[in-house]
Amino acid sequence: MEVRRLLVTVLLFCAGWSPRSRGVDGEQSVNCTVNKGNGYPQEWLEEPKLIPADLHELKVEPAMTPYLNICWTLSTSGSITHLKATFIELQIVQDHAADESFTIRCDYTEPFERSTSRNGDLWKFCHDAFPVKPDTDYLISAYNIPVAKIADDPPKKTFQYSSPGCTDPIMMYSDSCMSPGNLWNPNITACILDKNVEVNFTLHSPGTEHMIQLHSCSSPSTLPSASCKMIELYSVTENNESRTSLLITNTTELAHAIVVVYPILPTCQNDCKRHQKKVDCIHITAPEPESRTNILIILLSTFVVVCALALSLYYICKYGDIVPFLIYEAELQTPVKVLLTYPKENTPFQKTVLSFADFLHDYCKADVILDLWQKRKVADVGLVQWLVTQKETADKIIFLSSSGTCNLQIGSPAETKATHKDADSSENMFPLALNLFCGDLISQGSLQKYMVVYFSEINPKGNLPSVLQTCSKYCLMKDIEVFCRDLRTVSCKPLPIAKKLAHNNKKNEMYLQELQKAILEQKQWLRGRPCLQAEEVPRSENVLLSLI
C-alpha cells in the first residue's frame, strides 16, 4: 500500500499539483492560513469606512486528490478594490452535530484594480489543501473582509458537502482510508489439513502484528452471526516475508469454519478492518507407502531403458546400423587441420590429390589446407611463407607420394642445399616442404605430426626420400581404415554435446568411390611409366571399407 500511495503522489507531482491556494487565471493569488476551532477575523471588531461586495458563489468542486477543493467567485463591483481577504468557516458534521471546526483565512496578495479578471471573467479562487475524511459531511461558510457591521453576522455564502467512502478511486488514497488498512487485501486461503486448519495470507506490512481468529459455526453464515463462536486466536508478526502461513491446531470438529484476519495498527488498534474467509477446502494426507522409493527407482530405470531402446531403433531404421551412433566420435570433435604436400607431377596425380582432399574434408570431417584451394593467399605471401604459416596451425602434415617420382631423392638436411628462394621459384611444394620441415622429421617428439600416403604398392620405399622413411606410411586404398583411425588421434577440444551427428552411409560410400576411382586412374597412368619395372600394378582395387 505504501508503494501505491507513493506512486499516486509521484503522479500528482508530475502533473504539477501540490496542496495550495491559487487564483484560477494566475493573474491574482491568495495566501491561506488554516486554524483549528471557531474564530473570527480581527477586522470584525473594526469599523470599516468602505466595504467590498458579498461573495458571488461558494462551492466544493471535484478534485483529483483526497483534499477539499473549496472554490469561490467574487461579485462584479467597483468596491472590489477594498477587498482584503476572504474568511472561510468549516465544520465537520457527524450524527447531525458539529464535531470539529476550522477556519481558513485567505489574504489576497495584490490589490484589485479591476472588477473582473483580464479575460473578462469573474475573479475565482480555490483552496485545495484541506485533507478530507471519507463518509463525512462538511458545512462550509465564507464571507469577504472587511465585513459590514461590527460583531454582527456577516453576509455568508454556505455550501454543504458529503465526501465519498474509501471505495472511491480518489478517496481510497487518503490518510483516513489507508491508515486503518482499508486497502489491504490479505488474499486469505484456508484449508482443513488432517483436522487442523492451514491459513495463508499476505501481510499488511513487515513488522505489523496480525490477529488470526478461527470461528466455528453451526450453519453456513458470515460474521457477525449468533451461530458462530471463536474457538482459536493467534497472533503473527513477520518482518521479512510478504506472505505467511499458519497451521492452527484444533481438536474440535469443524462443520462450518471461518477464518478472520486483521492487523493491529496505531490508528485503529483492534478496530481495524477485518477480513474473513470460509474454510472451503479439505486436504487429507495419504500415508506414504514404505516401498515408494523403490517404486520410483524402478520406474526411472524402466524409463531410461525404454528411451535407450527407442533411440537405438531410430538409428537402426534410419541408418541401418547403430554403430555410427555409438563409436563414430570424430564428428563430436573439432575438425583436424591437415596440411597436404605433394609433388607437382602429372595431371592424373593432381586429380588424385584433389579427390583425396575432398575425401579428408567430406568423409573424415577434416579442415584441409591445400595450396590449390588457397591460390590467392599463396600468390600474396609466397609459397615459403605460406608453408611456414600453415605448419604452425596444422595438426597433421601429410606427404603424398605418387610412386612414379623416380628422381625425387631428397635425403637428410645435410644433403639438401636448396635455398628458400630457389625452392619457391620452382613452385614444387614437395621438396620445399621437406627442406622446411626436415628439422621436425628427425625429431622423435614431432614425428607423430607427419604422415606419408602413397597410392600404389609398387616400390613405395624406393621412391620416398630417406628423411620420410621414419614417418608413418599408409597405402590407399589398402590401409585406409588404419589411416582414418590414426588421423583422429590428434587431441581435439570436444564440441557441445548438443551438436547433432550428421552421418549418411550413402554419402560415405560415394566419397570412397570417388577416391578409389581417382587412385585407379592414377595407377592406370603409371603402368606405362619406365620407373615401374619391379611389379605389375594390380588390375583390381575393389576396396570399399565402411569405417562407421
Disulfide bonds with the S-S distance in Angstrom:
Cys32-Cys106 1.98
Cys71-Cys126 2.05
Cys166-Cys177 2.05
Cys191-Cys281 1.54
Cys217-Cys228 1.83
Cys268-Cys272 1.59
Cys406-Cys531 1.32
